[in-house]
């Protein structure tokens, strides 16, 4: 969430086609009072978009009140004995003439959904904006969110893309957050090298803009020089983000690097038929990495690869193993 003294619009970067579409919807929906739903992954900046919507509207001089699914927030504290209905009414009164943001509406209880739906239809003293995960449609199908409630917002739904799908916006976003955090600690904004920007662009950003803010703050705190370099970025990005320069690697080593990243990402998930997705020419590094992952247990390796255990044994033999012999260490590795 932005601090109160910051202007939300300054941090809504829309150089990418995906974000230009978002900005267009914001301009369109800001001049009505109908409910708006802002969806997307956590960390994409849903509340930021809601604040820009408010600031672009005729209600900009009114209050922007953000509440949780319990209808509590900084401007709407809980009182002993309050029920959801009373809290909802107080939240709407607090936002009268402005905008009420209800976060994560998929977590609203059924009675709270009815209360808010009734208020939206009957009172209209403020514009109600809701945020939800990108898969809110599944919540509707599962009857976690009522269809009637969802239909109030659906005609004006803004889908905020993940950062990985709007990578054109990343350089400007990063520079703005670096500038912001540098000002907070009372220093001049450090410049950012081209290679540092390339490192940032290569990272998949699972935590979206929220993660970018965190990385920006860490770099400002850690780097005392006047320039942020690629090595500085390497030190703060999670290891899974590191990409191996392919031009510097032999083909087999390049494949190992790619498969290692894949295995890190799928760790903990059930995996089947992985082998079928890999070309025969990369079998050796694939088998080496999977066996290392299972501690040499061929039974588990075969399961991950989607191969019959005997097929795996034969392929390992063809790649340089010694078929037909059962060593003591083989038995231990196989879990026999």
N, C-alpha and C positions, 0 to 999 in steps of 0.2 A: 504494500500500500504506500502511496506517496505521502510525504509529510504535508501538512496543511498549507505551508507557504509556497509549495511548488506548483507550477502550472501544468496540469495534466497534459494539455495539448502539446507541450514541448517534448514530451516523452512518447507521444503517439507518432512514431515514424512510419511513413507510408510511401516508401520508395518502390516497394515490390507491388506487383499487380494484385496479389492477395490482400494486402493491407489497403491498397487504394480502393478496393471494393468495400472493405470495412468502413473506411472514411466516408465513402459515398452514402452508405446506409445510415451512418451516424448523422450526417447532414439532413438526410430525408426524415428520419424518425424524431429528430430533436424538435421539430416544429409542430408536433402533435402532442396529445396527452394520452394516447393509447398505450397500453402496457408493452414493454420491450423485453425480450429475453436475449441474454448474451451468453453464448455457449463456447466451450473450448476446453482444452486440457488445463490442468492446474498449472499456474505459473505463466500463462500466456498474456495476462494483463486484462482480465475481464472487468475488474473494478476500475482500472484506468480508463477503459472504453466507456464505462458507465459515467465516470466523472467528466469525460470529454463531452458526452451526450448532454449532460446537465449544463455544462458551461456554454454549450452552443445553443441552448434553448432559451425561450423567453422567460424561463423560470430561473435563470442563472443568478438572479439576485436573491432567490429563496435559498433555503437550506438543502444541503445534500446529506441525507441521513442514511447510514448503512447499518443494517441489522443482520444478525445471524438467524437461522431457521426458528429459533425460539422467540424472535422479535425483540431480542435484547441487543444493545450495542452501546457505544460511548455516549450517544445522545438519548438512549432509551434504557436506563438501568432498570434492573429488576427490583420489584418491591415484594415484600413478604405477602404471600397469599394471592399474588397475581396469577391468573390463568392466561393461556395463550390468547384468548379473545381480547382480554383487557390490554395485554401488551401490544397486540396488533393495533388496537384503536389508538393507544398512546403513540405508537410509532407513526401512524398516519397523521395524527395531529401535529407531531413534531416536524413532519416533512411538509405540512400544508403550505402550498404556494411554491414548493420546490420539487425535489425528487426523493423517493424512497427506494433504496436499493436493498433487496432481500437476497442474501447470499445463499448459494447452494440449495435451491428450492427442492431438489430431489430429497432433501433431508427434512422437509416440512412434514409434520404429522398430518393425517387426513383431516382432523378438525381444523388445523391451522390453514390448510389449503382452502377449506370451505369458508373460513372467516375472511381470508384475504380475497377470495373470489367474490364474495358478497360486497366487500368494501370497494373493490375495483368497479363493480357494476353500479353501486348505489351512491358512492360519495364523490369520487374523482376530484379530491382536493389537491392531489399531487400526481405526478407521473410515477407509476410503479415500474421499476426495472428489476429483473431477476437474473441471477447467474446460475448456470447449471453446467454439468459435465457434457462433453461432446456426445455421449451416448444417452442423453436424456430420453430419446425415443424408446430405448429399451426399458427405461424406468416406467414409461407410459404403458408399454406392452405388458410389463410385469405388474401393473396396477399399483406401483409405488407412488406414481404421480397420476392423479385422476385426469382422464381425457378432457373433461370440461375445463378443468383448471389450465391444462396445457394449451388448449385451444384459444384461451384468452391472449396468450403470448405468441403463439406460432406464426401469425401473419407478419410479425415484426421481430424476426429472429436474426441475430447477428452472430455469425460463426467466426470466431477469432482463430486464425491459423497458428499452428505451432511454429516456433522459431525456425526449425529445420526446413519449413516450407516457405519461409520468407527471408532467406539468407541475405538477400540484397539489402535488407534493413539493418543487418548486424553491425556494419562499420559505424554508421551514424549513431545507433543505439549505444554501442560500446563507448564511443568517444564522449557522448553526453553524460553517461553514468560516471566515467572516469573524471570528467570535468566537475561533476556534482560532488563526488567524494573527495576530490582534491581540495575543492573550496571548503568543504566541511572541516578538513584538518588544517586549513590555512596555508596551503602551498599552491604553487603554480601548476596548472595542468600539464602532466608529462605528455610528450608526443608518443606516438605508437608506430613502430616500424612496419613496413609492408609485410615482412615475414611473420610478425606477430599477428597481424590481421589474417594472414593465410592460415595460421595455426587455429585461430578462433573459428574461421569459416569451415575448417575440416572437421570440427567437433560436432556430434549429433545433437547436443543440447537437450537431453531428456527432461531437464528441469525448466526449459523454456526461458523466458525473459527474467523470471525470478532467479534462475541460476546465473544468468549473465550479470545481473546486478551484484550477486554475491562474488563472482569472479572479479568484477571491476573493482569492488571495494577491497578485496584481498590484494590485488595488484597495487593499488594506490598505497596501501599500508606497508606492503613488503618492498616495493621498489622505491628507493630513495633517489635514484638517478633521474635525469630529466627526460629519459626515453625508455619506454617499455619495449623489450626485445622478445624475440621468439623463445629464447631460453626461459625468460620469466614466465611466459604463458605455459610452457611445458611443466614448470614446477607447480603450478596451481590447478591445472586441468586433471581430472581423474585419469588414471592410467588407461582405462578402456578407450579414452578418446585419442590416444596417441596413434598416429598413422605412420607406417614405415614407408620411407621414400622408395617407391617401386623401382625407380631407375638405378638405385644403388644395390639392388638385390638380385641374386640368381633366381631363376624362375621357381625352383623348389622352395627356397627360403621365403620368397614372396607369398607363395601359397600357404606356408606354415603361419606366416604373420596374419594373413586374412582368416584362416581357420581358427587361430587362437582367439582372435577377437569374437568370432562367431560363437565359440564354445563358452567364452566368458558371458556372452549375452544370454545364452540359453541355459546356463547353469540353474538347476532347480526346477526346470520344466521337463515334462515327459517328451522324449524325442524318439521318433520312429522314422524309418525310411530315409534317414539322412544320407546314406550312401548313394541312393538313387539320384540325388541332386548334384553329385560331384562327378566330374569327368574322370575316366579311367587314368588319365595322365597324372592326376594328383593323388592317387591311392596311397602311395608311400607316406607322404607327410600327414595325410588324413589319419591313417592307421596309427602312426607314431604318436600323434597328438591325442587321439582318443584313448589309446592304451595308457598313455601317461596320465590322462584325466581319471582313468579308472584304477590307477595304481597297478596296471598290468593285468587286471582281471579280464580275461577274454570273454567270459560269459556276459558281463556288463557291457563290454565294448561291442559285442555282437548285437546286443539289444539296442544300444544307442544308434548303431549304424543301420539297423534294420536288416541284418544278415543272419542266416543260419550259422550256428557256432562252427559247424564243420566247414562251411563255405569260407568263413573268416580264417580258419586254420589253413585251408588250402591256399588262400590268397596270400597269407603271410609267408607261407612256404615258398610260393612262387616269387615273392618279392625278396627272397634271400634267407628264409627260415630253413629249418631242417625237419622236413615232414617225417612222420613215422617213428619219432623218438620222444619218449615222455620223460623229460628230465625232472629231477626233484624240485628244482626251482619253478618249472612249468606248472607242476601240480599245485604248488603254493600260490602262484599267481592266478591260476584258474579258479581257485577257491574249492578244489576237490577235497 
